[in-house]
């Protein structure tokens, strides 16, 4: 009997410790925090590590939108909240700026831009009409036009790709763990404004992981005395952050594949041997060693590279 009570006391202490630990994590999760500058994904470092271009490319992004048409699942009520963020265009423009390869021009809010320019022209014409003897105000410079347009979007959001769990309970004491994996897929293509040809197309995907762990005790410790303890914790990767990571990976791939097919050039051709480019080519081709180039852009074979 004493041994059983000791075991129950030990279980009680462990459960209290678990409950305290989970409550501490939960307390930190609900605490207010100050605003932070940006969010850096695991791909952001590769984006910043891209070698310098021979010249930056002016690109236009009219709309990079959610093409899945999916809404968040809700078994209890109808919801019009989308499963995928609607701010993918802003994410793409930021990724293009961070890469150091592109000069994005405003096209999503082009109507607002043109309206504001009309207001400026009207104000200047009014000023010049009233002050004919004074120096006229200069005309507005022309808008910067793009040589490349970027198209595509979030084309798939697959839910419950993998679901599973594990649980065990013995004499009213036990716990369980559940996992779920979703996947978001992004397509990005570059189009030549000059002739409308597709320069390159890149596809990336990111897995979204959700996990739940719980522990519970349900046991009579003596006559008419019931011990019941429950604790748990769940974690979910934010969908919008996964979309951002997939977009940044697509920009990295588009830059590298554009270099490879001569759509644009490196400032130094030998930079094609940089780790970020070689790592991407190995991942894409599934080979142990990627193609290497010399300063003149010629392929360097294994023996010559040594």
C-alpha positions as CSV (number, residue, x, y, z in Angstrom):
1,X,0.0,0.0,0.0
2,X,2.8,2.4,0.9
3,X,4.6,1.6,-2.3
4,X,1.4,2.4,-4.3
5,X,1.0,5.7,-2.5
6,X,4.6,6.6,-3.3
7,X,4.1,5.8,-6.9
8,X,1.0,7.9,-7.0
9,X,2.8,10.8,-5.3
10,X,5.6,10.6,-7.8
11,X,3.1,10.6,-10.7
12,X,1.3,13.6,-9.0
13,X,4.6,15.5,-8.8
14,X,5.5,14.7,-12.4
15,X,2.1,15.8,-13.6
16,X,2.3,19.1,-11.6
17,X,5.8,19.8,-13.0
18,X,4.5,19.1,-16.5
19,X,1.5,21.3,-15.9
20,X,3.7,24.1,-14.5
21,X,6.0,23.9,-17.5
22,X,3.2,24.0,-20.0
23,X,1.5,26.8,-18.2
24,X,4.8,28.7,-18.3
25,X,5.0,28.3,-22.0
26,X,1.4,29.2,-22.4
27,X,1.9,32.3,-20.2
28,X,4.8,33.4,-22.4
29,X,2.7,32.8,-25.5
30,X,-0.1,35.2,-24.4
31,X,2.2,37.9,-23.1
32,X,2.3,41.1,-25.1
33,X,5.5,41.7,-27.0
34,X,6.8,44.9,-28.8
35,X,6.6,45.1,-32.6
36,X,9.6,43.7,-34.4
37,X,11.2,44.5,-37.7
38,X,10.4,42.0,-40.3
39,X,10.5,38.2,-40.2
40,X,13.4,36.2,-41.5
41,X,12.8,32.7,-42.9
42,X,15.4,30.0,-43.3
43,X,15.8,31.0,-47.0
44,X,16.3,34.7,-46.4
45,X,20.1,34.2,-45.8
46,X,20.4,32.6,-49.3
47,X,18.4,35.5,-50.8
48,X,20.9,38.0,-49.3
49,X,23.9,35.8,-50.3
50,X,23.2,35.9,-54.1
51,X,26.2,37.2,-56.1
52,X,25.9,40.7,-57.6
53,X,24.3,41.1,-61.1
54,X,26.0,42.9,-64.0
55,X,23.0,45.2,-64.0
56,X,19.7,45.2,-62.1
57,X,16.5,44.2,-63.8
58,X,13.4,46.4,-63.7
59,X,10.5,44.1,-63.1
60,X,6.7,44.7,-62.9
61,X,4.4,42.6,-60.6
62,X,0.8,43.3,-61.3
63,X,-0.7,40.5,-59.2
64,X,0.7,37.6,-57.4
65,X,-2.4,36.1,-55.8
66,X,-3.8,33.1,-54.1
67,X,-5.2,30.9,-56.9
68,X,-6.3,28.1,-54.6
69,X,-9.7,29.6,-53.7
70,X,-9.7,27.7,-50.5
71,X,-11.2,28.9,-47.2
72,X,-10.3,27.9,-43.7
73,X,-12.1,24.8,-42.6
74,X,-14.7,25.3,-39.9
75,X,-17.1,22.5,-39.0
76,X,-19.4,24.7,-36.9
77,X,-20.1,27.6,-39.1
78,X,-19.6,29.1,-42.6
79,X,-16.4,31.1,-42.8
80,X,-15.1,33.4,-45.6
81,X,-11.6,33.6,-44.1
82,X,-9.1,32.3,-46.7
83,X,-6.7,29.5,-46.0
84,X,-3.8,31.4,-47.7
85,X,-2.7,34.9,-47.2
86,X,-3.8,37.5,-49.7
87,X,-0.7,39.5,-49.4
88,X,1.6,37.4,-51.6
89,X,2.2,40.3,-53.9
90,X,3.8,42.4,-51.2
91,X,5.8,39.4,-50.1
92,X,7.2,38.9,-53.6
93,X,8.1,42.6,-54.0
94,X,10.0,42.6,-50.7
95,X,11.8,39.4,-51.7
96,X,12.8,41.0,-55.1
97,X,14.2,44.0,-53.3
98,X,16.2,42.0,-50.8
99,X,17.7,39.8,-53.6
100,X,19.7,42.8,-54.9
101,X,18.9,41.7,-58.5
102,X,15.7,43.6,-59.3
103,X,14.1,47.0,-59.3
104,X,10.4,46.5,-58.8
105,X,8.1,49.2,-60.2
106,X,4.6,49.9,-58.8
107,X,1.9,48.2,-60.7
108,X,-0.5,46.7,-58.2
109,X,-1.5,50.3,-57.1
110,X,-1.0,51.8,-60.6
111,X,-4.4,53.5,-60.6
112,X,-3.6,55.3,-57.4
113,X,-0.2,56.3,-58.9
114,X,-1.7,57.7,-62.1
115,X,-4.4,59.6,-60.2
116,X,-1.8,61.3,-58.0
117,X,0.3,62.2,-61.1
118,X,-2.8,63.8,-62.7
119,X,-3.3,65.8,-59.5
120,X,0.3,67.1,-59.7
121,X,-0.1,68.0,-63.4
122,X,-3.3,69.8,-62.7
123,X,-1.8,71.8,-59.9
124,X,1.3,72.7,-62.0
125,X,-0.9,73.8,-64.9
126,X,-2.9,76.0,-62.6
127,X,0.2,77.5,-61.2
128,X,1.7,78.2,-64.6
129,X,-1.5,79.8,-65.7
130,X,-1.6,82.2,-62.8
131,X,2.1,83.0,-63.0
132,X,2.8,83.4,-66.7
133,X,5.7,85.8,-66.1
134,X,7.5,83.6,-63.6
135,X,9.4,80.5,-64.3
136,X,7.2,77.5,-65.1
137,X,7.3,74.5,-62.9
138,X,9.0,71.5,-64.5
139,X,7.0,68.6,-66.0
140,X,6.8,65.3,-64.3
141,X,9.5,62.8,-65.4
142,X,8.1,59.7,-67.3
143,X,7.3,56.5,-65.4
144,X,10.0,53.8,-65.2
145,X,9.0,50.9,-67.5
146,X,9.9,47.3,-66.9
147,X,11.8,44.9,-69.1
148,X,10.4,41.8,-67.3
149,X,7.0,41.0,-65.9
150,X,6.6,38.4,-63.1
151,X,3.5,36.2,-63.1
152,X,2.2,33.2,-61.1
153,X,0.8,32.8,-57.6
154,X,0.0,30.3,-54.8
155,X,-1.4,27.5,-56.9
156,X,-2.0,24.8,-54.3
157,X,-2.7,24.4,-50.6
158,X,-3.0,20.7,-49.7
159,X,-4.3,19.9,-46.2
160,X,-3.8,16.7,-44.2
161,X,-1.0,15.4,-46.4
162,X,0.2,13.4,-43.3
163,X,-1.8,12.9,-40.2
164,X,-0.8,10.6,-37.3
165,X,-0.5,10.2,-33.6
166,X,0.7,8.1,-30.8
167,X,-0.8,7.6,-27.3
168,X,-0.6,5.3,-24.3
169,X,-2.4,5.0,-21.0
170,X,-1.9,2.7,-18.1
171,X,-4.1,2.6,-15.0
172,X,-5.5,6.0,-15.8
173,X,-2.1,7.6,-16.5
174,X,-0.9,8.4,-20.0
175,X,-0.5,10.9,-22.8
176,X,-0.8,11.3,-26.6
177,X,0.8,13.1,-29.5
178,X,-0.7,14.1,-32.8
179,X,0.8,15.6,-35.9
180,X,-0.5,17.0,-39.2
181,X,1.3,18.2,-42.3
182,X,-0.1,20.6,-44.9
183,X,1.7,21.8,-48.0
184,X,1.7,25.1,-49.9
185,X,3.0,25.3,-53.5
186,X,4.1,28.5,-55.4
187,X,4.8,29.0,-59.1
188,X,6.7,32.0,-60.4
189,X,7.5,32.8,-64.0
190,X,9.4,35.7,-65.7
191,X,8.1,37.1,-69.0
192,X,10.0,39.2,-71.5
193,X,8.1,42.5,-72.1
194,X,9.9,42.8,-75.5
195,X,8.4,39.7,-77.1
196,X,6.3,38.0,-74.5
197,X,8.4,34.9,-74.2
198,X,8.7,32.9,-71.0
199,X,12.2,33.4,-69.7
200,X,12.0,30.8,-66.9
201,X,9.5,29.1,-64.5
202,X,10.2,28.1,-61.0
203,X,8.1,26.0,-58.6
204,X,8.7,25.7,-54.8
205,X,6.7,24.2,-52.0
206,X,6.8,24.3,-48.2
207,X,5.4,21.9,-45.6
208,X,3.3,23.3,-42.8
209,X,3.6,21.3,-39.6
210,X,1.1,21.2,-36.7
211,X,1.7,19.2,-33.6
212,X,-0.2,18.6,-30.3
213,X,1.0,16.9,-27.2
214,X,-1.1,16.2,-24.1
215,X,-0.7,14.3,-20.8
216,X,-3.4,13.3,-18.3
217,X,-4.0,11.5,-15.1
218,X,-7.4,10.0,-14.1
219,X,-7.0,7.8,-11.0
220,X,-8.7,7.1,-7.7
221,X,-6.0,7.5,-5.1
222,X,-8.3,6.4,-2.2
223,X,-12.0,5.8,-1.5
224,X,-14.0,8.7,-2.9
225,X,-10.9,10.6,-3.8
226,X,-10.3,11.1,-7.5
227,X,-7.1,12.6,-9.0
228,X,-7.6,14.2,-12.4
229,X,-4.8,16.2,-14.2
230,X,-4.6,17.3,-17.8
231,X,-2.0,19.3,-19.6
232,X,-1.1,19.9,-23.2
233,X,0.6,22.0,-25.8
234,X,0.0,22.6,-29.5
235,X,2.2,24.3,-32.1
236,X,1.3,25.4,-35.6
237,X,3.5,27.0,-38.2
238,X,2.0,30.2,-39.5
239,X,0.7,29.7,-43.0
240,X,1.7,33.2,-44.1
241,X,5.3,32.6,-43.0
242,X,5.4,29.4,-45.0
243,X,4.1,31.2,-48.1
244,X,6.8,33.9,-47.6
245,X,9.5,31.2,-47.4
246,X,8.3,29.5,-50.5
247,X,8.2,32.9,-52.4
248,X,11.8,33.7,-51.3
249,X,12.9,30.3,-52.4
250,X,11.2,30.9,-55.8
251,X,13.0,34.2,-56.2
252,X,16.4,32.6,-55.5
253,X,15.6,29.8,-58.0
254,X,14.5,32.4,-60.7
255,X,17.7,34.4,-60.3
256,X,19.9,31.3,-60.6
257,X,18.0,29.7,-63.5
258,X,18.0,33.1,-65.3
259,X,21.8,33.1,-65.0
260,X,22.0,29.6,-66.2
261,X,19.9,30.2,-69.4
262,X,21.6,33.6,-70.1
263,X,18.5,35.6,-69.4
264,X,20.7,37.9,-67.2
265,X,24.3,38.0,-66.2
266,X,26.6,38.0,-63.2
267,X,28.9,40.9,-62.5
268,X,31.7,38.3,-62.2
269,X,31.0,35.0,-64.1
270,X,33.1,33.1,-61.5
271,X,30.5,33.9,-58.9
272,X,28.4,31.1,-60.4
273,X,30.5,28.8,-58.3
274,X,29.2,30.5,-55.1
275,X,27.8,28.1,-52.4
276,X,24.2,29.4,-52.7
277,X,24.1,28.7,-56.4
278,X,25.8,25.3,-56.2
279,X,23.6,24.2,-53.4
280,X,20.4,25.2,-55.4
281,X,21.6,23.3,-58.5
282,X,22.4,20.2,-56.4
283,X,19.0,20.4,-54.8
284,X,17.2,20.8,-58.2
285,X,19.2,18.2,-60.1
286,X,19.6,15.8,-57.3
287,X,23.3,15.3,-58.0
288,X,26.3,15.3,-55.7
289,X,28.2,18.0,-57.7
290,X,26.7,20.8,-59.8
291,X,28.0,22.3,-63.0
292,X,30.8,24.8,-62.6
293,X,31.8,27.7,-65.0
294,X,35.0,29.7,-65.5
295,X,35.4,33.4,-65.9
296,X,34.5,33.2,-69.6
297,X,31.3,31.2,-69.0
298,X,32.7,27.9,-70.2
299,X,31.9,24.6,-68.4
300,X,34.6,23.4,-66.0
301,X,34.9,19.7,-65.7
302,X,36.1,17.9,-62.6
303,X,39.7,17.4,-63.7
304,X,40.0,21.0,-65.0
305,X,38.5,22.4,-61.8
306,X,41.2,20.7,-59.7
